[in-house]
Amino acid sequence: MSSTRFDELFSPERLRANWVMLTRPVQETPQLLRNQDIHNHYQKLRCLINESFSDTTRLSIFFTELTDIIAETFPLDAVNVADDNQKQILIEKLEELDELLWVLSLSKGK
């Protein structure tokens, strides 16, 4: 083969055509949309709590745990559906948050 033939075969223009990858937009599944919605509501809840109570630093460890539980139960990068045990843990943690907020509201009223 002549060098011009090699140049033709391995020309950058010809090779670039093979480098381009066609990508399709990722379609959001209903479960991923629900998971995103749950995370959005949780962030709104945190904002409301921070606006309502002047000192929420005491809850920072609690919120870290709750954020981890929500991320595990309703992941944003997978279509996994949480099992009943995970949901029950989350419900218990949210009930604990409700009680903590009730106590904070009592102390705020004094």
DSSP file (Angstrom, degrees, kcal/mol; ACC not computed):
  #  RESIDUE AA STRUCTURE BP1 BP2  ACC     N-H-->O    O-->H-N    N-H-->O    O-->H-N    TCO  KAPPA ALPHA  PHI   PSI    X-CA   Y-CA   Z-CA
    1    1 A M              0   0    0      0, 0.0     2,-0.1     0, 0.0     0, 0.0   0.000 360.0 360.0 360.0 141.8    0.0    0.0    0.0
    2    2 A S     >  -     0   0    0      1,-0.1     4,-1.8     4,-0.0     3,-0.4  -0.413 360.0-112.6 -82.5 162.0    1.2    3.4   -0.8
    3    3 A S  H  > S+     0   0    0      1,-0.2     4,-2.7     2,-0.2     5,-0.2   0.811 117.1  58.5 -65.8 -28.9    1.7    6.1    1.8
    4    4 A T  H  > S+     0   0    0      2,-0.2     4,-2.1     1,-0.2    -1,-0.2   0.870 103.9  51.8 -67.9 -34.0   -1.2    8.1    0.3
    5    5 A R  H  > S+     0   0    0     -3,-0.4     4,-2.5     2,-0.2    -2,-0.2   0.916 111.4  47.0 -66.4 -42.7   -3.5    5.2    0.8
    6    6 A F  H  X S+     0   0    0     -4,-1.8     4,-2.7     2,-0.2    -2,-0.2   0.914 111.1  51.9 -62.9 -43.0   -2.4    5.0    4.5
    7    7 A D  H  < S+     0   0    0     -4,-2.7    -1,-0.2     1,-0.2    -2,-0.2   0.891 110.8  48.4 -60.4 -38.5   -2.9    8.8    4.8
    8    8 A E  H >< S+     0   0    0     -4,-2.1     3,-0.9     1,-0.2    -2,-0.2   0.925 113.3  46.4 -67.2 -45.2   -6.4    8.4    3.3
    9    9 A L  H 3< S+     0   0    0     -4,-2.5    -2,-0.2     1,-0.2    -1,-0.2   0.868 122.2  35.4 -65.2 -37.8   -7.3    5.5    5.7
   10   10 A F  T 3< S+     0   0    0     -4,-2.7    -1,-0.2    -5,-0.2    -2,-0.2   0.034  82.2 140.9-109.3  26.0   -6.0    7.2    8.8
   11   11 A S    <>  -     0   0    0     -3,-0.9     4,-2.4     1,-0.1     3,-0.2  -0.424  59.5-123.7 -67.7 143.5   -6.8   10.8    8.0
   12   12 A P  H  > S+     0   0    0      0, 0.0     4,-2.7     0, 0.0     5,-0.2   0.868 110.2  55.2 -57.1 -37.9   -8.0   12.8   11.0
   13   13 A E  H  > S+     0   0    0      1,-0.2     4,-1.1     2,-0.2    -2,-0.0   0.915 110.3  44.9 -62.7 -42.0  -11.3   13.7    9.2
   14   14 A R  H  > S+     0   0    0     -3,-0.2     4,-0.6     1,-0.2     3,-0.2   0.907 115.0  47.5 -69.4 -41.2  -12.1   10.1    8.6
   15   15 A L  H >X S+     0   0    0     -4,-2.4     3,-1.2     1,-0.2     4,-0.9   0.880 104.5  60.4 -68.3 -37.8  -11.2    9.0   12.1
   16   16 A R  H >X S+     0   0    0     -4,-2.7     4,-1.4     1,-0.3     3,-0.6   0.845  94.2  64.8 -58.5 -33.8  -13.2   11.8   13.7
   17   17 A A  H 3< S+     0   0    0     -4,-1.1    -1,-0.3     1,-0.3    -2,-0.2   0.840 104.5  46.0 -58.9 -32.1  -16.3   10.4   12.1
   18   18 A N  H << S+     0   0    0     -3,-1.2    -1,-0.3    -4,-0.6    -2,-0.2   0.674 105.6  61.2 -83.4 -17.9  -15.9    7.3   14.2
   19   19 A W  H << S+     0   0    0     -4,-0.9     2,-0.3    -3,-0.6    -2,-0.2   0.778  80.9  94.4 -79.3 -26.4  -15.2    9.3   17.4
   20   20 A V     <  -     0   0    0     -4,-1.4     2,-0.5    -3,-0.0     0, 0.0  -0.509  62.7-159.9 -71.8 125.6  -18.5   11.0   17.4
   21   21 A M        -     0   0    0     -2,-0.3     2,-0.4     2,-0.0    -2,-0.1  -0.907  12.6-134.2-109.0 131.6  -21.0    9.2   19.6
   22   22 A L        -     0   0    0     -2,-0.5     2,-0.4     2,-0.0    -2,-0.0  -0.692  25.9-165.8 -81.4 131.5  -24.7    9.6   19.2
   23   23 A T        -     0   0    0     -2,-0.4     3,-0.0     3,-0.0    -2,-0.0  -0.931  10.7-146.7-120.7 144.8  -26.4   10.1   22.5
   24   24 A R        -     0   0    0     -2,-0.4     2,-0.1     1,-0.0     3,-0.0  -0.813  33.3-100.7-102.2 146.7  -30.0    9.9   23.4
   25   25 A P        -     0   0    0      0, 0.0     2,-0.4     0, 0.0    -1,-0.0  -0.430  42.0-110.1 -64.3 141.3  -31.5   12.0   26.1
   26   26 A V        -     0   0    0     -2,-0.1     2,-0.5     1,-0.1    -3,-0.0  -0.587  30.6-137.0 -74.2 125.9  -32.0   10.1   29.3
   27   27 A Q        -     0   0    0     -2,-0.4     2,-0.4    -3,-0.0    -1,-0.1  -0.726  13.7-128.4 -88.3 130.0  -35.7    9.6   29.9
   28   28 A E        -     0   0    0     -2,-0.5    -1,-0.0     4,-0.1     3,-0.0  -0.591  20.8-140.1 -75.1 131.0  -36.8   10.1   33.4
   29   29 A T     >  -     0   0    0     -2,-0.4     4,-2.3     1,-0.1     5,-0.2  -0.552  24.0-110.7 -85.3 157.9  -38.8    7.2   34.7
   30   30 A P  H  > S+     0   0    0      0, 0.0     4,-2.2     0, 0.0     5,-0.2   0.874 119.4  53.1 -56.0 -37.1  -41.8    7.8   36.9
   31   31 A Q  H  > S+     0   0    0      2,-0.2     4,-2.7     1,-0.2     5,-0.2   0.919 108.2  49.0 -66.9 -42.2  -40.0    6.5   39.9
   32   32 A L  H  > S+     0   0    0      1,-0.2     4,-2.5     2,-0.2    -1,-0.2   0.889 111.0  50.8 -63.8 -37.8  -37.0    8.8   39.4
   33   33 A L  H  X S+     0   0    0     -4,-2.3     4,-2.2     2,-0.2    -1,-0.2   0.904 110.9  48.4 -65.5 -40.3  -39.4   11.7   39.1
   34   34 A R  H  X S+     0   0    0     -4,-2.2     4,-2.4    -5,-0.2    -2,-0.2   0.913 111.0  50.9 -64.5 -42.0  -41.1   10.7   42.3
   35   35 A N  H  X S+     0   0    0     -4,-2.7     4,-2.2     1,-0.2    -2,-0.2   0.920 110.7  48.5 -61.8 -43.0  -37.7   10.4   44.0
   36   36 A Q  H  X S+     0   0    0     -4,-2.5     4,-2.4     1,-0.2    -1,-0.2   0.897 110.1  52.6 -62.8 -40.2  -36.7   13.8   42.8
   37   37 A D  H  X S+     0   0    0     -4,-2.2     4,-2.5     2,-0.2    -1,-0.2   0.901 107.8  50.9 -62.5 -41.8  -40.0   15.2   44.0
   38   38 A I  H  X S+     0   0    0     -4,-2.4     4,-2.2     1,-0.2    -2,-0.2   0.921 110.7  48.5 -62.2 -44.5  -39.4   13.7   47.5
   39   39 A H  H  X S+     0   0    0     -4,-2.2     4,-2.2     2,-0.2    -2,-0.2   0.890 111.0  51.1 -63.5 -39.2  -36.0   15.3   47.7
   40   40 A N  H  X S+     0   0    0     -4,-2.4     4,-2.1     2,-0.2    -2,-0.2   0.920 110.7  47.9 -64.4 -43.6  -37.4   18.6   46.6
   41   41 A H  H  X S+     0   0    0     -4,-2.5     4,-2.5     1,-0.2    -2,-0.2   0.889 110.0  53.2 -64.0 -38.7  -40.1   18.5   49.3
   42   42 A Y  H  X S+     0   0    0     -4,-2.2     4,-2.3     2,-0.2    -1,-0.2   0.913 108.6  49.2 -63.4 -42.0  -37.5   17.6   51.9
   43   43 A Q  H  X S+     0   0    0     -4,-2.2     4,-2.1     2,-0.2    -1,-0.2   0.895 110.6  50.6 -65.1 -38.9  -35.3   20.6   50.9
   44   44 A K  H  X S+     0   0    0     -4,-2.1     4,-2.5     2,-0.2    -2,-0.2   0.912 108.9  52.4 -63.0 -41.7  -38.4   22.9   51.2
   45   45 A L  H  X S+     0   0    0     -4,-2.5     4,-2.4     1,-0.2    -2,-0.2   0.922 108.6  49.9 -59.8 -45.0  -39.2   21.4   54.6
   46   46 A R  H  X S+     0   0    0     -4,-2.3     4,-2.5     1,-0.2    -1,-0.2   0.900 110.2  50.6 -61.3 -40.5  -35.6   22.1   55.8
   47   47 A C  H  X S+     0   0    0     -4,-2.1     4,-2.1     2,-0.2    -1,-0.2   0.920 110.5  49.1 -63.7 -43.1  -35.9   25.7   54.5
   48   48 A L  H  X S+     0   0    0     -4,-2.5     4,-2.0     2,-0.2    -2,-0.2   0.895 111.3  49.7 -63.2 -39.9  -39.2   26.2   56.3
   49   49 A I  H  X S+     0   0    0     -4,-2.4     4,-2.1     2,-0.2    -2,-0.2   0.924 110.7  49.6 -65.0 -43.6  -37.7   24.8   59.5
   50   50 A N  H  < S+     0   0    0     -4,-2.5    -1,-0.2     1,-0.2    -2,-0.2   0.853 113.1  47.3 -64.2 -34.3  -34.7   27.1   59.2
   51   51 A E  H  < S+     0   0    0     -4,-2.1    -1,-0.2    -5,-0.2    -2,-0.2   0.835 114.6  46.8 -73.1 -32.6  -37.0   30.1   58.7
   52   52 A S  H  < S+     0   0    0     -4,-2.0     2,-0.5    -5,-0.2    -2,-0.2   0.789 113.7  45.5 -82.0 -29.6  -39.2   29.1   61.6
   53   53 A F     <  -     0   0    0     -4,-2.1     3,-0.3    -5,-0.2    -1,-0.1  -0.960  65.2-152.2-123.5 131.6  -36.6   28.4   64.2
   54   54 A S  S    S+     0   0    0     -2,-0.5     2,-0.6     1,-0.2    -1,-0.1   0.853  89.2  41.5 -71.0 -34.4  -33.6   30.6   64.9
   55   55 A D        +     0   0    0      1,-0.1     3,-0.3     2,-0.0    -1,-0.2  -0.801  56.2 147.4-120.8  91.3  -31.3   27.9   66.2
   56   56 A T    >   +     0   0    0     -2,-0.6     3,-1.5    -3,-0.3     4,-0.2   0.281  46.6 101.3-102.0  10.0  -31.5   24.7   64.2
   57   57 A T  G >  S+     0   0    0      1,-0.3     3,-1.5     2,-0.2     4,-0.4   0.820  74.0  64.1 -63.3 -28.4  -27.8   23.8   64.7
   58   58 A R  G 3  S+     0   0    0     -3,-0.3     4,-0.3     1,-0.3    -1,-0.3   0.732 102.2  50.6 -65.8 -19.5  -28.9   21.4   67.4
   59   59 A L  G <> S+     0   0    0     -3,-1.5     4,-3.0     1,-0.2    -1,-0.3   0.411  80.0  99.9 -95.9   1.6  -30.7   19.4   64.6
   60   60 A S  H <> S+     0   0    0     -3,-1.5     4,-2.0     1,-0.2    -1,-0.2   0.890  84.4  45.4 -60.3 -42.5  -27.7   19.3   62.3
   61   61 A I  H  > S+     0   0    0     -4,-0.4     4,-2.2    -3,-0.2    -1,-0.2   0.906 113.7  51.2 -66.1 -40.1  -26.8   15.7   63.2
   62   62 A F  H  > S+     0   0    0     -4,-0.3     4,-2.6     1,-0.2    -2,-0.2   0.931 110.4  48.4 -61.1 -45.9  -30.4   14.7   63.0
   63   63 A F  H  X S+     0   0    0     -4,-3.0     4,-2.7     1,-0.2    -1,-0.2   0.851 108.1  55.0 -65.8 -33.5  -30.8   16.2   59.5
   64   64 A T  H  X S+     0   0    0     -4,-2.0     4,-2.1    -5,-0.2    -1,-0.2   0.937 111.1  44.5 -62.9 -45.6  -27.6   14.5   58.3
   65   65 A E  H  X S+     0   0    0     -4,-2.2     4,-2.3     2,-0.2    -2,-0.2   0.921 114.6  48.8 -63.4 -44.1  -29.1   11.1   59.3
   66   66 A L  H  X S+     0   0    0     -4,-2.6     4,-2.5     1,-0.2    -2,-0.2   0.895 109.6  52.0 -65.2 -40.1  -32.4   12.0   57.8
   67   67 A T  H  X S+     0   0    0     -4,-2.7     4,-2.5     1,-0.2    -1,-0.2   0.915 110.1  49.3 -61.5 -42.9  -30.8   13.1   54.5
   68   68 A D  H  X S+     0   0    0     -4,-2.1     4,-2.1     2,-0.2    -2,-0.2   0.906 110.9  49.6 -62.6 -42.2  -28.9    9.8   54.3
   69   69 A I  H  X S+     0   0    0     -4,-2.3     4,-2.7     2,-0.2     5,-0.2   0.918 112.3  47.3 -64.5 -43.0  -32.0    7.8   55.0
   70   70 A I  H  X S+     0   0    0     -4,-2.5     4,-3.1     1,-0.2    -2,-0.2   0.918 111.7  50.5 -64.6 -42.9  -33.9    9.7   52.3
   71   71 A A  H  < S+     0   0    0     -4,-2.5    -1,-0.2     1,-0.2    -2,-0.2   0.866 115.2  43.6 -63.4 -35.5  -31.0    9.3   49.8
   72   72 A E  H  < S+     0   0    0     -4,-2.1    -2,-0.2    -5,-0.2    -1,-0.2   0.878 118.4  42.9 -75.9 -38.2  -30.9    5.6   50.5
   73   73 A T  H  < S+     0   0    0     -4,-2.7     9,-0.4     1,-0.3    -2,-0.2   0.867 130.1  24.2 -76.6 -37.1  -34.7    5.1   50.4
   74   74 A F  S  < S-     0   0    0     -4,-3.1    -1,-0.3    -5,-0.2    -2,-0.1  -0.650  84.3-166.8-129.5  74.8  -35.3    7.2   47.3
   75   75 A P        -     0   0    0      0, 0.0     3,-0.3     0, 0.0   -40,-0.1  -0.284  17.8-149.4 -67.4 147.1  -32.1    7.4   45.3
   76   76 A L  S    S+     0   0    0      1,-0.2   -40,-0.1    -5,-0.1    -5,-0.0   0.548  94.5  49.2 -89.9  -8.9  -31.7    9.9   42.5
   77   77 A D  S    S+     0   0    0      3,-0.0     2,-0.3     0, 0.0    -1,-0.2   0.271 109.8  46.3-115.4  11.1  -29.4    7.8   40.4
   78   78 A A        -     0   0    0     -3,-0.3     0, 0.0     2,-0.1     0, 0.0  -0.965  69.2-130.4-148.3 162.9  -31.3    4.5   40.4
   79   79 A V        +     0   0    0     -2,-0.3   -48,-0.0     2,-0.1    -3,-0.0   0.197  57.3 142.3 -99.2  14.3  -34.8    3.2   39.9
   80   80 A N        -     0   0    0      1,-0.1     2,-0.5   -49,-0.0    -2,-0.1  -0.276  45.8-139.4 -58.1 139.6  -34.8    1.1   43.0
   81   81 A V        -     0   0    0     -7,-0.1    -7,-0.1     1,-0.0    -1,-0.1  -0.898  25.2-113.5-101.9 129.3  -38.0    1.1   44.9
   82   82 A A        -     0   0    0     -2,-0.5     2,-0.1    -9,-0.4    -9,-0.1  -0.288  28.5-126.4 -62.5 141.6  -37.6    1.3   48.6
   83   83 A D     >  -     0   0    0      1,-0.1     4,-2.2     4,-0.0     5,-0.2  -0.380  28.4-100.9 -82.9 170.3  -38.6   -1.8   50.6
   84   84 A D  H  > S+     0   0    0      1,-0.2     4,-2.3     2,-0.2     5,-0.2   0.836 120.5  56.2 -62.3 -34.6  -41.1   -1.6   53.4
   85   85 A N  H  > S+     0   0    0      2,-0.2     4,-2.2     1,-0.2    -1,-0.2   0.924 108.2  47.1 -64.4 -44.5  -38.3   -1.7   56.1
   86   86 A Q  H  > S+     0   0    0      1,-0.2     4,-2.1     2,-0.2    -2,-0.2   0.911 112.7  49.9 -63.0 -42.2  -36.6    1.3   54.6
   87   87 A K  H  X S+     0   0    0     -4,-2.2     4,-2.5     1,-0.2    -1,-0.2   0.889 109.2  51.8 -64.4 -38.2  -39.9    3.2   54.4
   88   88 A Q  H  X S+     0   0    0     -4,-2.3     4,-2.4     2,-0.2    -1,-0.2   0.899 108.3  51.1 -66.1 -40.0  -40.7    2.3   58.0
   89   89 A I  H  X S+     0   0    0     -4,-2.2     4,-2.1     1,-0.2    -1,-0.2   0.915 111.5  48.6 -61.3 -42.9  -37.3    3.6   59.2
   90   90 A L  H  X S+     0   0    0     -4,-2.1     4,-2.4     2,-0.2    -2,-0.2   0.911 110.0  51.0 -64.4 -42.9  -37.9    6.9   57.3
   91   91 A I  H  X S+     0   0    0     -4,-2.5     4,-2.2     1,-0.2    -2,-0.2   0.916 110.4  49.5 -61.3 -43.5  -41.4    7.2   58.8
   92   92 A E  H  X S+     0   0    0     -4,-2.4     4,-2.0     1,-0.2    -1,-0.2   0.892 110.9  49.8 -63.1 -39.4  -40.0    6.7   62.3
   93   93 A K  H  X S+     0   0    0     -4,-2.1     4,-2.0     2,-0.2    -2,-0.2   0.889 110.5  49.6 -67.4 -38.8  -37.3    9.4   61.6
   94   94 A L  H  X S+     0   0    0     -4,-2.4     4,-2.2     2,-0.2    -2,-0.2   0.865 109.6  51.9 -68.0 -35.3  -39.9   11.8   60.4
   95   95 A E  H  X S+     0   0    0     -4,-2.2     4,-2.0     2,-0.2    -2,-0.2   0.887 108.5  51.3 -65.9 -38.0  -42.0   11.2   63.5
   96   96 A E  H  X S+     0   0    0     -4,-2.0     4,-2.4     2,-0.2    -2,-0.2   0.899 108.7  51.3 -63.8 -40.5  -39.0   11.9   65.6
   97   97 A L  H  X S+     0   0    0     -4,-2.0     4,-2.7     2,-0.2     5,-0.2   0.909 107.0  54.0 -62.0 -42.1  -38.5   15.2   63.7
   98   98 A D  H  X S+     0   0    0     -4,-2.2     4,-1.9     1,-0.2    -2,-0.2   0.914 109.9  46.9 -58.5 -44.0  -42.1   16.1   64.3
   99   99 A E  H  X S+     0   0    0     -4,-2.0     4,-2.2     2,-0.2    -1,-0.2   0.900 111.7  50.5 -65.8 -41.1  -41.6   15.6   68.1
  100  100 A L  H  X S+     0   0    0     -4,-2.4     4,-2.5     1,-0.2    -2,-0.2   0.900 110.7  49.0 -63.8 -40.4  -38.3   17.6   68.0
  101  101 A L  H  X S+     0   0    0     -4,-2.7     4,-2.4     2,-0.2    -1,-0.2   0.863 108.6  53.9 -67.8 -35.0  -40.0   20.5   66.2
  102  102 A W  H  X S+     0   0    0     -4,-1.9     4,-1.8    -5,-0.2    -2,-0.2   0.928 110.0  47.0 -62.6 -45.0  -42.9   20.4   68.7
  103  103 A V  H  X S+     0   0    0     -4,-2.2     4,-2.3     1,-0.2    -2,-0.2   0.916 111.9  50.6 -63.4 -43.1  -40.4   20.7   71.6
  104  104 A L  H  X S+     0   0    0     -4,-2.5     4,-1.9     1,-0.2    -1,-0.2   0.888 108.6  52.0 -62.5 -37.6  -38.6   23.5   69.8
  105  105 A S  H  X S+     0   0    0     -4,-2.4     4,-1.5     2,-0.2    -1,-0.2   0.859 108.4  51.7 -68.0 -33.0  -41.9   25.3   69.2
  106  106 A L  H  X S+     0   0    0     -4,-1.8     4,-0.7     1,-0.2    -2,-0.2   0.921 111.8  45.7 -65.7 -43.5  -42.7   25.0   73.0
  107  107 A S  H  < S+     0   0    0     -4,-2.3     3,-0.4     1,-0.2    -2,-0.2   0.811 110.2  55.3 -70.5 -28.3  -39.3   26.5   73.9
  108  108 A K  H  < S+     0   0    0     -4,-1.9    -1,-0.2     1,-0.2    -2,-0.2   0.841 102.7  56.7 -70.2 -34.1  -39.8   29.3   71.2
  109  109 A G  H  <        0   0    0     -4,-1.5    -1,-0.2     1,-0.2    -2,-0.2   0.684 360.0 360.0 -72.2 -18.6  -43.1   30.2   72.9
  110  110 A K     <        0   0    0     -4,-0.7    -1,-0.2    -3,-0.4    -2,-0.2   0.471 360.0 360.0 -83.1 360.0  -41.5   30.9   76.3
